[in-house]
Amino acid sequence: MKNKLLTCVFGIAVFFFIITFSISLPIYCRFFYYLHINALNLPASTGYDYATIKTAYDQVLNFLTLPGFEFGTGVLSYTEAGKAHFVDCKSLFNLNLAVLIASSVIIATLLVLKKKKLFVPCKPFKMGVSFISAVSIFAVFAIIAILVALDFNSAFITFHHIFFPGKDNWQFSYADEIIKILPQTFFLNCAILIGASIFIISLAIIIYQLKKRTKRQDNSK
């Protein structure tokens, strides 16, 4: 018998997996930032050499992504307000990782149950539920991508107002030297990487499900 509840759980897990996995790419793939150091000519524009910039970034990322690390920015100075913003970021990063792990476990578990024929998913519109999830997220992020492309600066500000309500420490001050090595172009490229990952994964699922449906129709003839 088909299980509607577990089918919904599977669809939601796929939806959140695509989002959290894509967000994790610029966070955990540090080389993505390293590529920007020379590409954006940060040593010349900031006055810090490559090693100083890389060390500062690594110390911040160690604090944000690894347990047991104190906050630090290498030899660059920071304010308590600036540090507080990174503490807020750490909470969001941990939440993203928790959702990524949870969704991965749910997807893997239900796929195993499906293989053992202990879980029979429903097929809304005669398509796999992952197709519905992929189409939904594709549509949502297509709209977001258009808005970001039209005015990234406004989108950047809106993002911070949504995820850091009532706070303005994300704007930093000149005493927070770390912000000098984190130009807006880098964050724009992070957004592009996240969006590209979401679109590629979603599109791959959509194409796979459409081909699977076509194959079933051909076999039934």
C-alpha positions, -999 to +999 in steps of 0.1 A: +000+000+000+012+035-009+021+056+021+010+093+017+027+105+049+061+090+042+058+102+006+053+138+019+082+134+043+104+122+014+094+151-008+101+177+020+134+160+027+144+163-010+134+199-011+155+208+020+184+187+009+188+205-024+187+239-006+210+230+023+235+211+002+238+241-022+242+265+006+270+243+021+291+245-011+306+280-006+307+274+032+327+242+033+346+245-001+371+270+012+391+269-021+361+288-036+371+318-015+409+312-021+402+316-058+389+351-051+419+364-033+440+371-064+410+372-088+396+402-069+431+416-063+425+417-026+462+420-016+465+452-036+431+466-025+434+458+012+472+460+018+473+425+033+494+398+017+478+365+005+489+345+036+474+371+060+441+371+041+439+333+039+448+329+076+421+355+087+395+337+065+404+303+078+402+313+114+367+328+108+356+296+090+371+274+117+349+292+142+318+291+120+320+254+109+341+235+134+335+227+171+359+239+197+374+269+179+374+304+194+366+333+171+396+350+155+406+369+124+444+364+124+462+397+128+431+417+116+413+437+142+376+432+150+349+447+173+327+429+197+297+439+175+314+423+145+322+392+165+285+390+176+275+389+140+297+359+133+282+342+164+248+347+148+261+333+115+275+303+133+239+295+146+226+297+110+255+275+097+248+249+123+211+249+115+219+245+078+242+216+086+216+200+109+189+202+082+213+188+056+222+158+077+186+152+088+173+154+052+201+131+040+193+105+066+156+106+058+162+103+021+187+074+025+164+056+049+133+058+028+153+048-003+164+017+015+129+010+027+117+015-009+142-010-022+131-035+004+095-028-007+087-017+028+078+018+015+058+024-016+057+061-025+027+078-040+031+093-075+013+126-077+005+135-113+020+101-121+055+115-113+079+107-085+075+130-055+111+142-060+099+156-093+074+178-075+100+189-050+125+198-078+099+217-098+088+236-067+123+246-057+132+254-093+103+278-096+109+294-062+146+300-068+141+312-103+120+340-090+146+348-063+174+347-088+156+372-110+151+395-081+188+392-070+200+398-106+178+430-108+193+445-077+218+424-057+225+452-032+188+455-021+185+417-021+217+415+001+202+440+026+168+423+026+185+389+033+202+403+064+170+419+077+152+386+073+178+364+089+192+389+114+160+407+125+165+438+147+203+438+143+226+460+123+260+446+133+262+428+100+271+462+085+303+462+105+325+492+111+360+503+098+375+487+130+363+453+117+392+447+092+378+413+083+352+430+061+379+444+039+387+409+027+351+400+022+339+422-007+303+422-019+315+406-051+325+375-032+290+372-017+274+377-051+295+349-065+284+327-035+248+334-044+255+325-080+272+292-069+242+284-046+217+292-073+236+272-100+238+242-077+200+244-069+192+247-106+215+219-117+203+194-091+167+203-096+170+201-134+188+167-131+159+153-110+133+167-134+150+152-164+155+119-147+119+116-136+106+126-171+128+100-187+117+074-161+080+082-169+086+080-206+103+046-202+073+033-181+049+045-208+069+028-235+070-005-215+033-004-210+025-002-247 
